Amino acid sequence: MRKFGYARVSTSQQSLEVQKKALLKEGVRSSRIFSDVGSRANLDREGLNLLRIKVEEGDLVLVTRLDRLGSDTSEMIKLIKEFSELGVYIRFIKEGLSTEGTMGKMVVTILSAVADAERERILERTNEGRIDAKSKGIKFGRKRSIDREKVIHLDVQKVGATEIAKQLGIGRSTVYAILKEEAQKE
């Protein structure tokens, strides 16, 4: 049985190193570790696709955690089934789970569903908090860095949008957006 590893992070600001070290510690050769940086909701990932090509019947794929392989229950089931049909097993290090055997597949599917439900609850709580904060007048996003008063003053002085944009170092579309917002206030 050959061991392969799969590691994934969601953004380029995160590091794959911790996952790779854990896979090496489990006996996976560095040349057999495949990785991706990007959204877990996309099954068409370069590293995952290469892994799919390299594995053969009887191989074992190690992944540090359940959520590193797939993003939701249906995706996890699809990947587990795909690897299972190839005769390839998946072992999740942190959870201590493996798809080897019927019980292993069942437990992984159930935990995947639980993880999916937890993500949904987190989204709901986040949205509820955001709605509550907005109702209290809290504004989101970065603070405006454009002197809106200068845009309005120059417009009143009959300076054209192109010249306003040039003077203030902003885009013409920004000038138009500010003027439109001001017109709607009136």
C-alpha positions in Angstrom: 0.0 0.0 0.0 1.4 3.4 -1.1 0.6 6.4 1.0 -0.4 9.7 -0.6 -1.2 13.0 1.1 -3.6 15.8 0.3 -3.4 19.3 1.8 -5.5 22.4 1.1 -5.9 25.9 2.4 -8.6 28.3 1.5 -6.6 31.5 0.8 -3.0 32.4 -0.2 -2.6 34.0 3.2 -2.7 30.6 4.9 0.2 28.1 5.0 0.2 24.5 3.8 3.3 23.8 5.9 1.5 22.5 9.0 -0.5 20.1 7.0 2.5 18.9 5.0 4.5 18.3 8.2 1.7 16.2 9.6 1.5 14.2 6.4 5.3 13.6 6.4 5.1 12.6 10.1 2.5 9.9 9.0 5.1 8.5 6.5 4.0 10.1 3.3 6.9 10.9 1.0 7.1 14.6 0.0 6.8 13.7 -3.7 3.4 12.1 -2.9 1.9 15.1 -1.2 -0.6 17.0 -3.4 -1.9 20.4 -2.4 -4.3 23.2 -3.4 -4.8 26.8 -2.4 -8.4 27.9 -3.0 -12.0 27.5 -2.2 -13.0 24.1 -1.0 -16.3 24.4 -2.8 -14.5 23.7 -6.1 -13.9 20.0 -6.9 -11.9 20.8 -10.0 -8.6 21.6 -8.1 -5.2 21.0 -9.7 -3.7 19.1 -6.8 -6.8 17.0 -6.2 -6.9 16.2 -10.0 -3.2 15.1 -10.0 -3.9 13.0 -6.9 -6.8 11.3 -8.7 -4.5 10.4 -11.6 -1.6 9.0 -9.4 -3.5 6.8 -7.0 -4.2 3.1 -7.7 -6.1 0.3 -6.1 -4.9 -0.4 -2.6 -3.4 3.1 -2.0 -4.1 5.2 1.0 -4.7 9.0 0.9 -4.1 10.8 4.2 -5.7 14.1 4.8 -5.1 16.1 8.0 -8.8 17.0 8.6 -12.2 16.3 7.1 -12.8 19.9 6.0 -9.5 19.9 4.0 -10.9 17.4 1.4 -14.4 18.7 0.8 -16.7 21.5 1.7 -20.1 19.9 2.2 -21.7 16.5 2.7 -22.5 15.9 -1.0 -19.0 16.8 -2.1 -17.4 14.6 0.6 -19.7 11.6 -0.4 -18.8 12.1 -4.0 -15.0 12.1 -3.4 -15.2 9.2 -1.0 -17.3 7.2 -3.5 -14.9 8.2 -6.3 -11.8 7.0 -4.4 -13.7 3.9 -3.1 -14.5 2.9 -6.7 -10.8 3.0 -7.5 -10.1 0.8 -4.4 -8.4 3.8 -2.7 -8.9 4.4 1.0 -8.9 7.8 2.7 -7.8 8.4 6.3 -8.4 11.6 8.2 -5.6 12.1 10.7 -7.2 14.5 13.2 -10.5 12.6 13.5 -8.8 9.2 13.4 -11.2 8.0 10.7 -10.7 5.9 7.6 -12.9 4.9 4.8 -11.5 1.4 5.1 -14.6 -0.8 5.6 -18.3 -0.1 5.7 -18.3 1.4 9.2 -15.5 3.8 8.3 -17.4 5.1 5.3 -20.6 5.5 7.4 -18.8 7.4 10.2 -17.1 9.8 7.7 -20.4 10.5 6.0 -22.1 11.3 9.3 -19.3 13.6 10.5 -19.2 15.3 7.1 -23.0 16.0 7.5 -22.4 17.4 11.1 -19.6 19.6 9.8 -21.9 20.9 7.1 -24.6 21.7 9.6 -22.1 23.5 11.8 -21.0 25.7 8.9 -24.6 26.6 8.2 -25.1 27.5 11.9 -22.0 29.7 11.8 -23.3 31.5 8.7 -26.7 32.0 10.3 -25.1 33.4 13.5 -22.8 35.7 11.5 -25.7 37.0 9.4 -27.8 37.6 12.5 -25.0 39.5 14.1 -24.4 41.6 11.0 -28.1 42.5 10.8 -28.2 43.4 14.5 -25.0 45.6 14.1 -26.5 47.3 11.0 -29.7 48.1 13.0 -27.5 49.7 15.6 -25.9 51.9 13.0 -22.6 50.1 12.6 -21.2 50.4 9.1 -19.2 47.7 7.4 -16.4 48.0 4.8 -13.5 50.3 4.7 -13.7 53.9 5.6 -14.2 56.4 2.8 -10.9 58.0 1.8 -12.2 60.3 -0.8 -13.0 63.9 0.1 -16.6 63.9 -0.9 -17.0 67.6 -0.1 -14.3 68.5 -2.6 -16.1 66.5 -5.3 -19.3 68.3 -4.6 -17.6 71.7 -4.4 -15.8 71.2 -7.7 -19.1 70.0 -9.3 -20.9 73.2 -8.1 -18.0 75.2 -9.6 -19.0 73.5 -12.9 -15.8 71.5 -13.2 -16.3 68.5 -15.4 -16.1 64.9 -14.0 -12.9 64.1 -15.9 -11.2 67.1 -14.4 -12.5 66.4 -10.9 -11.2 62.8 -11.2 -7.8 64.0 -12.4 -7.5 66.7 -9.6 -8.4 64.3 -6.9 -6.7 61.2 -8.3 -9.9 59.1 -8.4 -11.8 57.4 -11.2 -14.5 59.2 -13.2 -17.0 56.5 -12.2 -16.3 57.3 -8.5 -17.1 61.0 -9.2 -20.4 60.0 -10.9 -21.3 57.7 -8.0 -20.7 60.4 -5.4 -22.7 62.9 -7.4 -25.5 60.4 -7.9 -25.6 59.7 -4.1 -25.8 63.4 -3.4 -28.6 63.9 -5.9 -30.6 61.1 -4.3 -30.2 62.8 -0.8 -31.9 65.9 -2.1 
